[in-house]
Amino acid sequence: MFIALLVVTFLLALATSALVARLFNGSISAIMNLITPGEMASSWRRYLHFAMCVVGVSGGVRIGQIERYITPQLHETNALSLTTDRWILEVYRTLIGTLSSIAWLLLVFFVVALVVYVIKRGLELRADRGRGDRSSPTTE
């Protein structure tokens, strides 16, 4: 039963991560195209999708929690048994852990992307203002 739980939680976390990455693909692509040039945006987007899957699986499959089913706890002589209620609880924990981990990753990504965009936009405005000052003739 332990192996089945481990496989189910892994596959559930991986599927959830892939689904969330697919749902945010449009937003991520638009942001990457704004802040990075052409082919580089595509590479960073693929990397972010990979990172979402890794973070989602590592946040959703908590080995320490699952290990309770094969190792006796401190004050118990037997390991916990895997009942239907515990399966449901572990599936719920996997979903919440996966989504929570990905949410933090996306929050950090969007904050960093916003900072980069503001800096890039500020530099563009400064450069345009500098070109505008030089191109206008002075009349005295």
C-alpha positions in Angstrom: 0.0 0.0 0.0 2.9 2.4 0.8 4.3 2.1 -2.8 0.8 2.7 -4.2 0.4 5.8 -2.1 3.8 7.1 -3.2 3.1 6.5 -6.9 -0.4 8.0 -6.7 0.8 11.2 -4.9 3.7 11.6 -7.3 1.5 11.2 -10.4 -1.2 13.5 -8.9 1.4 16.2 -8.1 3.0 15.9 -11.5 -0.4 16.1 -13.3 -1.4 19.1 -11.2 1.9 20.8 -11.9 1.6 20.2 -15.6 -2.0 21.5 -15.7 -1.1 24.7 -13.8 1.9 25.2 -16.1 -0.5 24.9 -19.1 -3.0 27.2 -17.6 -0.4 29.9 -17.0 1.4 29.4 -20.3 -0.2 32.4 -22.0 0.5 34.8 -19.2 4.1 33.5 -18.8 4.7 33.8 -22.6 3.3 37.3 -22.7 5.5 38.4 -19.8 8.6 36.7 -21.1 8.1 38.3 -24.5 7.9 41.8 -22.9 11.1 41.5 -20.9 13.4 39.2 -22.9 14.2 39.1 -26.6 12.9 36.4 -29.0 14.4 32.9 -28.6 15.5 33.7 -25.1 11.9 34.2 -24.0 11.0 30.7 -25.2 13.9 29.1 -23.4 13.1 30.9 -20.1 9.4 29.9 -20.5 10.4 26.2 -20.9 12.7 26.5 -17.9 9.9 28.0 -15.8 7.5 25.2 -16.8 10.2 22.7 -15.7 10.6 24.5 -12.4 6.9 24.5 -11.8 6.8 20.7 -12.2 9.8 20.2 -9.9 8.5 22.6 -7.2 5.0 21.2 -7.5 6.1 17.6 -7.1 8.5 18.4 -4.2 5.8 20.4 -2.5 3.1 17.9 -3.1 4.9 14.7 -2.3 6.0 15.1 1.3 8.1 12.0 2.0 8.2 12.8 5.7 4.4 12.6 6.0 4.2 9.4 3.8 7.0 7.8 5.8 4.7 7.6 8.8 2.9 4.6 7.1 6.1 2.4 7.2 7.9 3.7 10.3 6.4 3.5 13.8 6.0 6.9 15.5 7.8 7.9 18.7 5.1 6.7 21.1 3.6 3.9 19.0 4.6 0.3 18.4 3.1 0.0 14.9 3.1 2.3 11.8 -0.1 4.0 10.8 -2.4 2.0 8.7 -3.6 3.3 5.3 -7.3 3.5 5.5 -9.6 5.1 3.0 -9.9 8.2 5.1 -6.1 8.5 5.2 -5.9 8.0 1.4 -8.3 10.9 0.9 -6.3 13.0 3.4 -3.0 12.3 1.6 -4.5 13.1 -1.8 -5.9 16.4 -0.4 -2.5 17.2 1.1 -0.8 16.4 -2.2 -3.1 18.8 -4.1 -2.8 21.6 -1.6 0.9 21.2 -1.2 1.4 21.2 -5.0 -0.7 24.2 -5.6 0.8 26.1 -2.7 4.3 25.5 -3.8 3.5 26.6 -7.4 1.7 29.7 -6.2 4.8 30.8 -4.3 7.0 30.1 -7.3 4.7 32.1 -9.6 4.4 35.0 -7.0 8.2 35.3 -7.0 8.4 35.1 -10.8 5.7 37.7 -11.3 7.3 40.1 -8.7 10.8 39.7 -10.3 9.2 40.1 -13.8 7.4 43.3 -12.7 10.7 44.8 -11.3 12.5 43.9 -14.5 9.8 45.4 -16.6 9.7 48.7 -14.6 13.5 49.0 -14.8 13.5 48.2 -18.6 10.7 50.7 -19.2 12.4 53.4 -17.2 15.6 52.9 -19.2 13.7 53.1 -22.4 12.0 56.3 -21.4 15.3 57.8 -20.3 16.8 56.9 -23.7 13.9 58.4 -25.6 14.1 61.6 -23.5 17.8 61.8 -24.2 17.2 61.4 -28.0 14.5 64.0 -27.9 16.7 66.6 -26.2 19.4 66.1 -28.8 17.2 66.2 -31.9 15.4 69.4 -31.1 17.1 72.5 -32.4 17.7 75.3 -30.0 16.7 78.7 -31.1 18.3 81.7 -29.5 
